[in-house]
Amino acid sequence: MNEPKYTLTVRLEPVDRYNLKLFAAVADKTIGEYVKDIILEKLYGKESEKHGGNEPRRTAGITQDSEL
């Protein structure tokens, strides 16, 4: 097996986690789902999954489970 040749250590600033979500989208979800999660996190101050399960949350005309 090939051993890793390099080790990367990264110190993240709080704002970097939003950029990393977009980069991670390539490996995990669509960009649209990540953008939706980022917008909801900015609006509510926490991850969208913590907003009460499957219950839609409405604020200022935005519904959590609607497509952006």
mmCIF file as Biopython writes it, N, C-alpha, C and O atoms, coordinates in Angstrom:
data_model
#
loop_
_atom_site.group_PDB
_atom_site.id
_atom_site.type_symbol
_atom_site.label_atom_id
_atom_site.label_alt_id
_atom_site.label_comp_id
_atom_site.label_asym_id
_atom_site.label_entity_id
_atom_site.label_seq_id
_atom_site.pdbx_PDB_ins_code
_atom_site.Cartn_x
_atom_site.Cartn_y
_atom_site.Cartn_z
_atom_site.occupancy
_atom_site.B_iso_or_equiv
_atom_site.auth_seq_id
_atom_site.auth_asym_id
_atom_site.pdbx_PDB_model_num
ATOM 1   N N  . MET A ? 1  ? 0.841   -1.190 0.000  1.0 0.0 1  A 1 
ATOM 2   C CA . MET A ? 1  ? 0.000   0.000  0.000  1.0 0.0 1  A 1 
ATOM 3   C C  . MET A ? 1  ? 0.881   1.245  0.000  1.0 0.0 1  A 1 
ATOM 4   O O  . MET A ? 1  ? 1.995   1.237  0.523  1.0 0.0 1  A 1 
ATOM 5   N N  . ASN A ? 2  ? 0.366   2.301  -0.590 1.0 0.0 2  A 1 
ATOM 6   C CA . ASN A ? 2  ? 1.107   3.554  -0.634 1.0 0.0 2  A 1 
ATOM 7   C C  . ASN A ? 2  ? 0.928   4.319  0.662  1.0 0.0 2  A 1 
ATOM 8   O O  . ASN A ? 2  ? -0.193  4.531  1.126  1.0 0.0 2  A 1 
ATOM 9   N N  . GLU A ? 3  ? 2.031   4.723  1.232  1.0 0.0 3  A 1 
ATOM 10  C CA . GLU A ? 3  ? 1.986   5.546  2.437  1.0 0.0 3  A 1 
ATOM 11  C C  . GLU A ? 3  ? 1.842   7.009  2.022  1.0 0.0 3  A 1 
ATOM 12  O O  . GLU A ? 3  ? 2.368   7.409  0.983  1.0 0.0 3  A 1 
ATOM 13  N N  . PRO A ? 4  ? 1.136   7.809  2.821  1.0 0.0 4  A 1 
ATOM 14  C CA . PRO A ? 4  ? 1.027   9.229  2.483  1.0 0.0 4  A 1 
ATOM 15  C C  . PRO A ? 4  ? 2.406   9.888  2.519  1.0 0.0 4  A 1 
ATOM 16  O O  . PRO A ? 4  ? 3.220   9.602  3.397  1.0 0.0 4  A 1 
ATOM 17  N N  . LYS A ? 5  ? 2.655   10.768 1.558  1.0 0.0 5  A 1 
ATOM 18  C CA . LYS A ? 5  ? 3.946   11.436 1.475  1.0 0.0 5  A 1 
ATOM 19  C C  . LYS A ? 5  ? 3.958   12.754 2.226  1.0 0.0 5  A 1 
ATOM 20  O O  . LYS A ? 5  ? 5.016   13.231 2.637  1.0 0.0 5  A 1 
ATOM 21  N N  . TYR A ? 6  ? 2.788   13.342 2.404  1.0 0.0 6  A 1 
ATOM 22  C CA . TYR A ? 6  ? 2.712   14.653 3.027  1.0 0.0 6  A 1 
ATOM 23  C C  . TYR A ? 6  ? 1.619   14.664 4.083  1.0 0.0 6  A 1 
ATOM 24  O O  . TYR A ? 6  ? 0.648   13.913 3.996  1.0 0.0 6  A 1 
ATOM 25  N N  . THR A ? 7  ? 1.785   15.515 5.070  1.0 0.0 7  A 1 
ATOM 26  C CA . THR A ? 7  ? 0.757   15.753 6.072  1.0 0.0 7  A 1 
ATOM 27  C C  . THR A ? 7  ? 0.414   17.231 6.026  1.0 0.0 7  A 1 
ATOM 28  O O  . THR A ? 7  ? 1.304   18.082 6.039  1.0 0.0 7  A 1 
ATOM 29  N N  . LEU A ? 8  ? -0.860  17.533 5.972  1.0 0.0 8  A 1 
ATOM 30  C CA . LEU A ? 8  ? -1.312  18.915 5.915  1.0 0.0 8  A 1 
ATOM 31  C C  . LEU A ? 8  ? -2.016  19.250 7.222  1.0 0.0 8  A 1 
ATOM 32  O O  . LEU A ? 8  ? -2.951  18.561 7.629  1.0 0.0 8  A 1 
ATOM 33  N N  . THR A ? 9  ? -1.566  20.299 7.867  1.0 0.0 9  A 1 
ATOM 34  C CA . THR A ? 9  ? -2.212  20.792 9.079  1.0 0.0 9  A 1 
ATOM 35  C C  . THR A ? 9  ? -2.792  22.165 8.760  1.0 0.0 9  A 1 
ATOM 36  O O  . THR A ? 9  ? -2.097  23.034 8.232  1.0 0.0 9  A 1 
ATOM 37  N N  . VAL A ? 10 ? -4.069  22.355 9.084  1.0 0.0 10 A 1 
ATOM 38  C CA . VAL A ? 10 ? -4.761  23.593 8.735  1.0 0.0 10 A 1 
ATOM 39  C C  . VAL A ? 10 ? -5.400  24.180 9.974  1.0 0.0 10 A 1 
ATOM 40  O O  . VAL A ? 10 ? -6.057  23.470 10.735 1.0 0.0 10 A 1 
ATOM 41  N N  . ARG A ? 11 ? -5.210  25.471 10.181 1.0 0.0 11 A 1 
ATOM 42  C CA . ARG A ? 11 ? -5.909  26.187 11.248 1.0 0.0 11 A 1 
ATOM 43  C C  . ARG A ? 11 ? -7.029  26.982 10.593 1.0 0.0 11 A 1 
ATOM 44  O O  . ARG A ? 11 ? -6.776  27.812 9.719  1.0 0.0 11 A 1 
ATOM 45  N N  . LEU A ? 12 ? -8.254  26.734 11.009 1.0 0.0 12 A 1 
ATOM 46  C CA . LEU A ? 12 ? -9.410  27.356 10.369 1.0 0.0 12 A 1 
ATOM 47  C C  . LEU A ? 12 ? -9.914  28.551 11.155 1.0 0.0 12 A 1 
ATOM 48  O O  . LEU A ? 12 ? -10.017 28.510 12.381 1.0 0.0 12 A 1 
ATOM 49  N N  . GLU A ? 13 ? -10.218 29.595 10.443 1.0 0.0 13 A 1 
ATOM 50  C CA . GLU A ? 13 ? -10.911 30.736 11.018 1.0 0.0 13 A 1 
ATOM 51  C C  . GLU A ? 13 ? -12.410 30.428 10.941 1.0 0.0 13 A 1 
ATOM 52  O O  . GLU A ? 13 ? -12.820 29.621 10.106 1.0 0.0 13 A 1 
ATOM 53  N N  . PRO A ? 14 ? -13.235 31.046 11.786 1.0 0.0 14 A 1 
ATOM 54  C CA . PRO A ? 14 ? -14.671 30.729 11.783 1.0 0.0 14 A 1 
ATOM 55  C C  . PRO A ? 14 ? -15.323 30.853 10.402 1.0 0.0 14 A 1 
ATOM 56  O O  . PRO A ? 14 ? -16.192 30.050 10.061 1.0 0.0 14 A 1 
ATOM 57  N N  . VAL A ? 15 ? -14.931 31.814 9.629  1.0 0.0 15 A 1 
ATOM 58  C CA . VAL A ? 15 ? -15.556 32.026 8.329  1.0 0.0 15 A 1 
ATOM 59  C C  . VAL A ? 15 ? -15.160 30.939 7.324  1.0 0.0 15 A 1 
ATOM 60  O O  . VAL A ? 15 ? -15.870 30.736 6.340  1.0 0.0 15 A 1 
ATOM 61  N N  . ASP A ? 16 ? -14.050 30.241 7.546  1.0 0.0 16 A 1 
ATOM 62  C CA . ASP A ? 16 ? -13.589 29.201 6.627  1.0 0.0 16 A 1 
ATOM 63  C C  . ASP A ? 16 ? -14.511 27.995 6.583  1.0 0.0 16 A 1 
ATOM 64  O O  . ASP A ? 16 ? -14.546 27.300 5.567  1.0 0.0 16 A 1 
ATOM 65  N N  . ARG A ? 17 ? -15.257 27.721 7.639  1.0 0.0 17 A 1 
ATOM 66  C CA . ARG A ? 17 ? -16.092 26.523 7.642  1.0 0.0 17 A 1 
ATOM 67  C C  . ARG A ? 17 ? -17.170 26.586 6.568  1.0 0.0 17 A 1 
ATOM 68  O O  . ARG A ? 17 ? -17.591 25.543 6.067  1.0 0.0 17 A 1 
ATOM 69  N N  . TYR A ? 18 ? -17.627 27.774 6.201  1.0 0.0 18 A 1 
ATOM 70  C CA . TYR A ? 18 ? -18.611 27.899 5.128  1.0 0.0 18 A 1 
ATOM 71  C C  . TYR A ? 18 ? -17.973 27.572 3.781  1.0 0.0 18 A 1 
ATOM 72  O O  . TYR A ? 18 ? -18.594 26.915 2.945  1.0 0.0 18 A 1 
ATOM 73  N N  . ASN A ? 19 ? -16.748 28.022 3.568  1.0 0.0 19 A 1 
ATOM 74  C CA . ASN A ? 19 ? -16.034 27.689 2.336  1.0 0.0 19 A 1 
ATOM 75  C C  . ASN A ? 19 ? -15.782 26.192 2.256  1.0 0.0 19 A 1 
ATOM 76  O O  . ASN A ? 19 ? -15.910 25.603 1.183  1.0 0.0 19 A 1 
ATOM 77  N N  . LEU A ? 20 ? -15.428 25.572 3.366  1.0 0.0 20 A 1 
ATOM 78  C CA . LEU A ? 20 ? -15.172 24.136 3.373  1.0 0.0 20 A 1 
ATOM 79  C C  . LEU A ? 20 ? -16.428 23.338 3.057  1.0 0.0 20 A 1 
ATOM 80  O O  . LEU A ? 20 ? -16.341 22.287 2.421  1.0 0.0 20 A 1 
ATOM 81  N N  . LYS A ? 21 ? -17.596 23.813 3.487  1.0 0.0 21 A 1 
ATOM 82  C CA . LYS A ? 21 ? -18.836 23.122 3.144  1.0 0.0 21 A 1 
ATOM 83  C C  . LYS A ? 21 ? -19.024 23.086 1.632  1.0 0.0 21 A 1 
ATOM 84  O O  . LYS A ? 21 ? -19.469 22.079 1.082  1.0 0.0 21 A 1 
ATOM 85  N N  . LEU A ? 22 ? -18.689 24.175 0.968  1.0 0.0 22 A 1 
ATOM 86  C CA . LEU A ? 22 ? -18.834 24.192 -0.486 1.0 0.0 22 A 1 
ATOM 87  C C  . LEU A ? 22 ? -17.849 23.234 -1.148 1.0 0.0 22 A 1 
ATOM 88  O O  . LEU A ? 22 ? -18.206 22.550 -2.107 1.0 0.0 22 A 1 
ATOM 89  N N  . PHE A ? 23 ? -16.622 23.175 -0.652 1.0 0.0 23 A 1 
ATOM 90  C CA . PHE A ? 23 ? -15.639 22.244 -1.211 1.0 0.0 23 A 1 
ATOM 91  C C  . PHE A ? 23 ? -16.043 20.796 -0.935 1.0 0.0 23 A 1 
ATOM 92  O O  . PHE A ? 23 ? -15.860 19.926 -1.787 1.0 0.0 23 A 1 
ATOM 93  N N  . ALA A ? 24 ? -16.583 20.540 0.236  1.0 0.0 24 A 1 
ATOM 94  C CA . ALA A ? 24 ? -16.997 19.185 0.597  1.0 0.0 24 A 1 
ATOM 95  C C  . ALA A ? 24 ? -18.198 18.726 -0.217 1.0 0.0 24 A 1 
ATOM 96  O O  . ALA A ? 24 ? -18.448 17.525 -0.323 1.0 0.0 24 A 1 
ATOM 97  N N  . ALA A ? 25 ? -18.938 19.654 -0.787 1.0 0.0 25 A 1 
ATOM 98  C CA . ALA A ? 25 ? -20.126 19.304 -1.559 1.0 0.0 25 A 1 
ATOM 99  C C  . ALA A ? 25 ? -19.799 18.391 -2.734 1.0 0.0 25 A 1 
ATOM 100 O O  . ALA A ? 25 ? -20.624 17.565 -3.124 1.0 0.0 25 A 1 
ATOM 101 N N  . VAL A ? 26 ? -18.627 18.528 -3.291 1.0 0.0 26 A 1 
ATOM 102 C CA . VAL A ? 26 ? -18.239 17.690 -4.424 1.0 0.0 26 A 1 
ATOM 103 C C  . VAL A ? 26 ? -18.233 16.221 -4.023 1.0 0.0 26 A 1 
ATOM 104 O O  . VAL A ? 26 ? -18.618 15.360 -4.814 1.0 0.0 26 A 1 
ATOM 105 N N  . ALA A ? 27 ? -17.800 15.930 -2.804 1.0 0.0 27 A 1 
ATOM 106 C CA . ALA A ? 27 ? -17.689 14.546 -2.349 1.0 0.0 27 A 1 
ATOM 107 C C  . ALA A ? 27 ? -18.968 14.012 -1.717 1.0 0.0 27 A 1 
ATOM 108 O O  . ALA A ? 27 ? -19.166 12.797 -1.675 1.0 0.0 27 A 1 
ATOM 109 N N  . ASP A ? 28 ? -19.852 14.901 -1.217 1.0 0.0 28 A 1 
ATOM 110 C CA . ASP A ? 28 ? -20.967 14.426 -0.410 1.0 0.0 28 A 1 
ATOM 111 C C  . ASP A ? 28 ? -22.339 14.765 -0.980 1.0 0.0 28 A 1 
ATOM 112 O O  . ASP A ? 28 ? -23.115 13.859 -1.283 1.0 0.0 28 A 1 
ATOM 113 N N  . LYS A ? 29 ? -22.652 16.040 -1.132 1.0 0.0 29 A 1 
ATOM 114 C CA . LYS A ? 29 ? -23.982 16.469 -1.558 1.0 0.0 29 A 1 
ATOM 115 C C  . LYS A ? 29 ? -23.872 17.395 -2.758 1.0 0.0 29 A 1 
ATOM 116 O O  . LYS A ? 29 ? -22.774 17.702 -3.221 1.0 0.0 29 A 1 
ATOM 117 N N  . THR A ? 30 ? -25.010 17.833 -3.253 1.0 0.0 30 A 1 
ATOM 118 C CA . THR A ? 30 ? -24.995 18.824 -4.319 1.0 0.0 30 A 1 
ATOM 119 C C  . THR A ? 30 ? -24.689 20.191 -3.729 1.0 0.0 30 A 1 
ATOM 120 O O  . THR A ? 30 ? -24.913 20.432 -2.543 1.0 0.0 30 A 1 
ATOM 121 N N  . ILE A ? 31 ? -24.179 21.073 -4.562 1.0 0.0 31 A 1 
ATOM 122 C CA . ILE A ? 31 ? -23.873 22.435 -4.118 1.0 0.0 31 A 1 
ATOM 123 C C  . ILE A ? 31 ? -25.138 23.107 -3.577 1.0 0.0 31 A 1 
ATOM 124 O O  . ILE A ? 31 ? -25.075 23.820 -2.576 1.0 0.0 31 A 1 
ATOM 125 N N  . GLY A ? 32 ? -26.276 22.890 -4.223 1.0 0.0 32 A 1 
ATOM 126 C CA . GLY A ? 32 ? -27.528 23.516 -3.794 1.0 0.0 32 A 1 
ATOM 127 C C  . GLY A ? 32 ? -27.908 23.164 -2.369 1.0 0.0 32 A 1 
ATOM 128 O O  . GLY A ? 32 ? -28.373 24.031 -1.628 1.0 0.0 32 A 1 
ATOM 129 N N  . GLU A ? 33 ? -27.719 21.896 -1.958 1.0 0.0 33 A 1 
ATOM 130 C CA . GLU A ? 33 ? -28.041 21.489 -0.589 1.0 0.0 33 A 1 
ATOM 131 C C  . GLU A ? 33 ? -27.118 22.180 0.409  1.0 0.0 33 A 1 
ATOM 132 O O  . GLU A ? 33 ? -27.568 22.587 1.480  1.0 0.0 33 A 1 
ATOM 133 N N  . TYR A ? 34 ? -25.840 22.319 0.079  1.0 0.0 34 A 1 
ATOM 134 C CA . TYR A ? 34 ? -24.915 22.992 0.980  1.0 0.0 34 A 1 
ATOM 135 C C  . TYR A ? 34 ? -25.212 24.476 1.086  1.0 0.0 34 A 1 
ATOM 136 O O  . TYR A ? 34 ? -25.144 25.048 2.174  1.0 0.0 34 A 1 
ATOM 137 N N  . VAL A ? 35 ? -25.542 25.108 -0.042 1.0 0.0 35 A 1 
ATOM 138 C CA . VAL A ? 35 ? -25.883 26.528 0.001  1.0 0.0 35 A 1 
ATOM 139 C C  . VAL A ? 35 ? -27.117 26.731 0.868  1.0 0.0 35 A 1 
ATOM 140 O O  . VAL A ? 35 ? -27.169 27.675 1.655  1.0 0.0 35 A 1 
ATOM 141 N N  . LYS A ? 36 ? -28.109 25.858 0.733  1.0 0.0 36 A 1 
ATOM 142 C CA . LYS A ? 36 ? -29.316 25.933 1.559  1.0 0.0 36 A 1 
ATOM 143 C C  . LYS A ? 36 ? -28.965 25.797 3.041  1.0 0.0 36 A 1 
ATOM 144 O O  . LYS A ? 36 ? -29.464 26.562 3.867  1.0 0.0 36 A 1 
ATOM 145 N N  . ASP A ? 37 ? -28.106 24.824 3.386  1.0 0.0 37 A 1 
ATOM 146 C CA . ASP A ? 37 ? -27.694 24.645 4.783  1.0 0.0 37 A 1 
ATOM 147 C C  . ASP A ? 37 ? -26.965 25.871 5.310  1.0 0.0 37 A 1 
ATOM 148 O O  . ASP A ? 37 ? -27.179 26.275 6.453  1.0 0.0 37 A 1 
ATOM 149 N N  . ILE A ? 38 ? -26.106 26.466 4.490  1.0 0.0 38 A 1 
ATOM 150 C CA . ILE A ? 38 ? -25.357 27.653 4.911  1.0 0.0 38 A 1 
ATOM 151 C C  . ILE A ? 38 ? -26.303 28.817 5.158  1.0 0.0 38 A 1 
ATOM 152 O O  . ILE A ? 38 ? -26.161 29.530 6.151  1.0 0.0 38 A 1 
ATOM 153 N N  . ILE A ? 39 ? -27.274 29.017 4.259  1.0 0.0 39 A 1 
ATOM 154 C CA . ILE A ? 39 ? -28.238 30.107 4.431  1.0 0.0 39 A 1 
ATOM 155 C C  . ILE A ? 39 ? -29.049 29.899 5.701  1.0 0.0 39 A 1 
ATOM 156 O O  . ILE A ? 39 ? -29.244 30.842 6.468  1.0 0.0 39 A 1 
ATOM 157 N N  . LEU A ? 40 ? -29.526 28.675 5.937  1.0 0.0 40 A 1 
ATOM 158 C CA . LEU A ? 40 ? -30.300 28.398 7.149  1.0 0.0 40 A 1 
ATOM 159 C C  . LEU A ? 40 ? -29.452 28.592 8.398  1.0 0.0 40 A 1 
ATOM 160 O O  . LEU A ? 40 ? -29.940 29.105 9.404  1.0 0.0 40 A 1 
ATOM 161 N N  . GLU A ? 41 ? -28.191 28.188 8.342  1.0 0.0 41 A 1 
ATOM 162 C CA . GLU A ? 41 ? -27.311 28.370 9.495  1.0 0.0 41 A 1 
ATOM 163 C C  . GLU A ? 41 ? -27.089 29.851 9.774  1.0 0.0 41 A 1 
ATOM 164 O O  . GLU A ? 41 ? -27.070 30.270 10.931 1.0 0.0 41 A 1 
ATOM 165 N N  . LYS A ? 42 ? -26.921 30.642 8.721  1.0 0.0 42 A 1 
ATOM 166 C CA . LYS A ? 42 ? -26.756 32.088 8.892  1.0 0.0 42 A 1 
ATOM 167 C C  . LYS A ? 42 ? -28.025 32.707 9.482  1.0 0.0 42 A 1 
ATOM 168 O O  . LYS A ? 42 ? -27.943 33.580 10.346 1.0 0.0 42 A 1 
ATOM 169 N N  . LEU A ? 43 ? -29.199 32.257 9.019  1.0 0.0 43 A 1 
ATOM 170 C CA . LEU A ? 43 ? -30.461 32.815 9.499  1.0 0.0 43 A 1 
ATOM 171 C C  . LEU A ? 43 ? -30.751 32.449 10.947 1.0 0.0 43 A 1 
ATOM 172 O O  . LEU A ? 43 ? -31.182 33.294 11.732 1.0 0.0 43 A 1 
ATOM 173 N N  . TYR A ? 44 ? -30.512 31.181 11.301 1.0 0.0 44 A 1 
ATOM 174 C CA . TYR A ? 44 ? -30.935 30.691 12.608 1.0 0.0 44 A 1 
ATOM 175 C C  . TYR A ? 44 ? -29.792 30.507 13.595 1.0 0.0 44 A 1 
ATOM 176 O O  . TYR A ? 44 ? -30.044 30.278 14.778 1.0 0.0 44 A 1 
ATOM 177 N N  . GLY A ? 45 ? -28.545 30.599 13.147 1.0 0.0 45 A 1 
ATOM 178 C CA . GLY A ? 45 ? -27.402 30.506 14.046 1.0 0.0 45 A 1 
ATOM 179 C C  . GLY A ? 45 ? -27.037 29.102 14.470 1.0 0.0 45 A 1 
ATOM 180 O O  . GLY A ? 45 ? -26.264 28.940 15.414 1.0 0.0 45 A 1 
ATOM 181 N N  . LYS A ? 46 ? -27.558 28.080 13.816 1.0 0.0 46 A 1 
ATOM 182 C CA . LYS A ? 46 ? -27.209 26.693 14.123 1.0 0.0 46 A 1 
ATOM 183 C C  . LYS A ? 46 ? -27.475 25.838 12.904 1.0 0.0 46 A 1 
ATOM 184 O O  . LYS A ? 46 ? -28.064 26.302 11.927 1.0 0.0 46 A 1 
ATOM 185 N N  . GLU A ? 47 ? -27.045 24.596 12.959 1.0 0.0 47 A 1 
ATOM 186 C CA . GLU A ? 47 ? -27.232 23.684 11.830 1.0 0.0 47 A 1 
ATOM 187 C C  . GLU A ? 47 ? -28.716 23.466 11.567 1.0 0.0 47 A 1 
ATOM 188 O O  . GLU A ? 47 ? -29.511 23.420 12.506 1.0 0.0 47 A 1 
ATOM 189 N N  . SER A ? 48 ? -29.093 23.331 10.304 1.0 0.0 48 A 1 
ATOM 190 C CA . SER A ? 48 ? -30.499 23.199 9.933  1.0 0.0 48 A 1 
ATOM 191 C C  . SER A ? 48 ? -31.139 21.935 10.492 1.0 0.0 48 A 1 
ATOM 192 O O  . SER A ? 48 ? -32.351 21.913 10.708 1.0 0.0 48 A 1 
ATOM 193 N N  . GLU A ? 49 ? -30.358 20.876 10.733 1.0 0.0 49 A 1 
ATOM 194 C CA . GLU A ? 49 ? -30.915 19.635 11.274 1.0 0.0 49 A 1 
ATOM 195 C C  . GLU A ? 49 ? -31.425 19.809 12.707 1.0 0.0 49 A 1 
ATOM 196 O O  . GLU A ? 49 ? -32.206 18.986 13.185 1.0 0.0 49 A 1 
ATOM 197 N N  . LYS A ? 50 ? -30.997 20.865 13.393 1.0 0.0 50 A 1 
ATOM 198 C CA . LYS A ? 50 ? -31.387 21.079 14.784 1.0 0.0 50 A 1 
ATOM 199 C C  . LYS A ? 50 ? -32.656 21.917 14.907 1.0 0.0 50 A 1 
ATOM 200 O O  . LYS A ? 50 ? -32.972 22.397 15.996 1.0 0.0 50 A 1 
ATOM 201 N N  . HIS A ? 51 ? -33.382 22.100 13.815 1.0 0.0 51 A 1 
ATOM 202 C CA . HIS A ? 51 ? -34.564 22.959 13.837 1.0 0.0 51 A 1 
ATOM 203 C C  . HIS A ? 51 ? -35.863 22.208 14.054 1.0 0.0 51 A 1 
ATOM 204 O O  . HIS A ? 51 ? -36.926 22.710 13.690 1.0 0.0 51 A 1 
ATOM 205 N N  . GLY A ? 52 ? -35.811 21.033 14.630 1.0 0.0 52 A 1 
ATOM 206 C CA . GLY A ? 52 ? -37.050 20.345 14.956 1.0 0.0 52 A 1 
ATOM 207 C C  . GLY A ? 52 ? -37.376 19.186 14.047 1.0 0.0 52 A 1 
ATOM 208 O O  . GLY A ? 52 ? -38.550 18.920 13.787 1.0 0.0 52 A 1 
ATOM 209 N N  . GLY A ? 53 ? -36.395 18.507 13.570 1.0 0.0 53 A 1 
ATOM 210 C CA . GLY A ? 53 ? -36.648 17.308 12.773 1.0 0.0 53 A 1 
ATOM 211 C C  . GLY A ? 53 ? -37.244 17.619 11.423 1.0 0.0 53 A 1 
ATOM 212 O O  . GLY A ? 53 ? -36.701 18.427 10.669 1.0 0.0 53 A 1 
ATOM 213 N N  . ASN A ? 54 ? -38.374 16.975 11.107 1.0 0.0 54 A 1 
ATOM 214 C CA . ASN A ? 54 ? -38.999 17.136 9.801  1.0 0.0 54 A 1 
ATOM 215 C C  . ASN A ? 54 ? -40.016 18.264 9.751  1.0 0.0 54 A 1 
ATOM 216 O O  . ASN A ? 54 ? -40.614 18.516 8.705  1.0 0.0 54 A 1 
ATOM 217 N N  . GLU A ? 55 ? -40.214 18.936 10.857 1.0 0.0 55 A 1 
ATOM 218 C CA . GLU A ? 55 ? -41.167 20.036 10.886 1.0 0.0 55 A 1 
ATOM 219 C C  . GLU A ? 55 ? -40.635 21.209 10.074 1.0 0.0 55 A 1 
ATOM 220 O O  . GLU A ? 55 ? -39.506 21.642 10.301 1.0 0.0 55 A 1 
ATOM 221 N N  . PRO A ? 56 ? -41.424 21.741 9.127  1.0 0.0 56 A 1 
ATOM 222 C CA . PRO A ? 56 ? -40.967 22.918 8.395  1.0 0.0 56 A 1 
ATOM 223 C C  . PRO A ? 56 ? -40.905 24.130 9.312  1.0 0.0 56 A 1 
ATOM 224 O O  . PRO A ? 56 ? -41.762 24.298 10.180 1.0 0.0 56 A 1 
ATOM 225 N N  . ARG A ? 57 ? -39.918 24.956 9.128  1.0 0.0 57 A 1 
ATOM 226 C CA . ARG A ? 57 ? -39.764 26.158 9.944  1.0 0.0 57 A 1 
ATOM 227 C C  . ARG A ? 57 ? -39.935 27.364 9.032  1.0 0.0 57 A 1 
ATOM 228 O O  . ARG A ? 57 ? -39.229 27.493 8.032  1.0 0.0 57 A 1 
ATOM 229 N N  . ARG A ? 58 ? -40.866 28.244 9.371  1.0 0.0 58 A 1 
ATOM 230 C CA . ARG A ? 58 ? -41.119 29.419 8.540  1.0 0.0 58 A 1 
ATOM 231 C C  . ARG A ? 58 ? -40.699 30.673 9.293  1.0 0.0 58 A 1 
ATOM 232 O O  . ARG A ? 58 ? -41.069 30.893 10.446 1.0 0.0 58 A 1 
ATOM 233 N N  . THR A ? 59 ? -39.914 31.482 8.598  1.0 0.0 59 A 1 
ATOM 234 C CA . THR A ? 59 ? -39.534 32.790 9.103  1.0 0.0 59 A 1 
ATOM 235 C C  . THR A ? 59 ? -39.355 33.698 7.899  1.0 0.0 59 A 1 
ATOM 236 O O  . THR A ? 59 ? -38.599 33.373 6.983  1.0 0.0 59 A 1 
ATOM 237 N N  . ALA A ? 60 ? -40.026 34.806 7.890  1.0 0.0 60 A 1 
ATOM 238 C CA . ALA A ? 60 ? -39.915 35.790 6.814  1.0 0.0 60 A 1 
ATOM 239 C C  . ALA A ? 60 ? -40.122 35.157 5.439  1.0 0.0 60 A 1 
ATOM 240 O O  . ALA A ? 60 ? -39.437 35.520 4.483  1.0 0.0 60 A 1 
ATOM 241 N N  . GLY A ? 61 ? -41.051 34.222 5.333  1.0 0.0 61 A 1 
ATOM 242 C CA . GLY A ? 61 ? -41.378 33.619 4.056  1.0 0.0 61 A 1 
ATOM 243 C C  . GLY A ? 61 ? -40.430 32.531 3.583  1.0 0.0 61 A 1 
ATOM 244 O O  . GLY A ? 61 ? -40.550 32.072 2.447  1.0 0.0 61 A 1 
ATOM 245 N N  . ILE A ? 62 ? -39.496 32.107 4.414  1.0 0.0 62 A 1 
ATOM 246 C CA . ILE A ? 62 ? -38.559 31.053 4.033  1.0 0.0 62 A 1 
ATOM 247 C C  . ILE A ? 62 ? -38.964 29.774 4.739  1.0 0.0 62 A 1 
ATOM 248 O O  . ILE A ? 62 ? -39.143 29.761 5.957  1.0 0.0 62 A 1 
ATOM 249 N N  . THR A ? 63 ? -39.109 28.691 3.974  1.0 0.0 63 A 1 
ATOM 250 C CA . THR A ? 63 ? -39.437 27.390 4.537  1.0 0.0 63 A 1 
ATOM 251 C C  . THR A ? 63 ? -38.215 26.512 4.451  1.0 0.0 63 A 1 
ATOM 252 O O  . THR A ? 63 ? -37.600 26.399 3.390  1.0 0.0 63 A 1 
ATOM 253 N N  . GLN A ? 64 ? -37.855 25.887 5.557  1.0 0.0 64 A 1 
ATOM 254 C CA . GLN A ? 64 ? -36.642 25.079 5.619  1.0 0.0 64 A 1 
ATOM 255 C C  . GLN A ? 64 ? -36.632 23.963 4.595  1.0 0.0 64 A 1 
ATOM 256 O O  . GLN A ? 64 ? -35.599 23.721 3.972  1.0 0.0 64 A 1 
ATOM 257 N N  . ASP A ? 65 ? -37.741 23.279 4.400  1.0 0.0 65 A 1 
ATOM 258 C CA . ASP A ? 65 ? -37.738 22.118 3.524  1.0 0.0 65 A 1 
ATOM 259 C C  . ASP A ? 65 ? -38.093 22.446 2.074  1.0 0.0 65 A 1 
ATOM 260 O O  . ASP A ? 65 ? -38.298 21.531 1.276  1.0 0.0 65 A 1 
ATOM 261 N N  . SER A ? 66 ? -38.170 23.722 1.718  1.0 0.0 66 A 1 
ATOM 262 C CA . SER A ? 66 ? -38.408 24.081 0.325  1.0 0.0 66 A 1 
ATOM 263 C C  . SER A ? 66 ? -37.084 24.121 -0.431 1.0 0.0 66 A 1 
ATOM 264 O O  . SER A ? 66 ? -36.025 24.320 0.164  1.0 0.0 66 A 1 
ATOM 265 N N  . GLU A ? 67 ? -37.151 23.932 -1.730 1.0 0.0 67 A 1 
ATOM 266 C CA . GLU A ? 67 ? -35.943 23.979 -2.558 1.0 0.0 67 A 1 
ATOM 267 C C  . GLU A ? 67 ? -35.575 25.428 -2.810 1.0 0.0 67 A 1 
ATOM 268 O O  . GLU A ? 67 ? -36.442 26.272 -3.036 1.0 0.0 67 A 1 
ATOM 269 N N  . LEU A ? 68 ? -34.282 25.709 -2.770 1.0 0.0 68 A 1 
ATOM 270 C CA . LEU A ? 68 ? -33.811 27.068 -3.068 1.0 0.0 68 A 1 
ATOM 271 C C  . LEU A ? 68 ? -33.503 27.182 -4.536 1.0 0.0 68 A 1 
ATOM 272 O O  . LEU A ? 68 ? -33.093 28.245 -5.000 1.0 0.0 68 A 1 
#
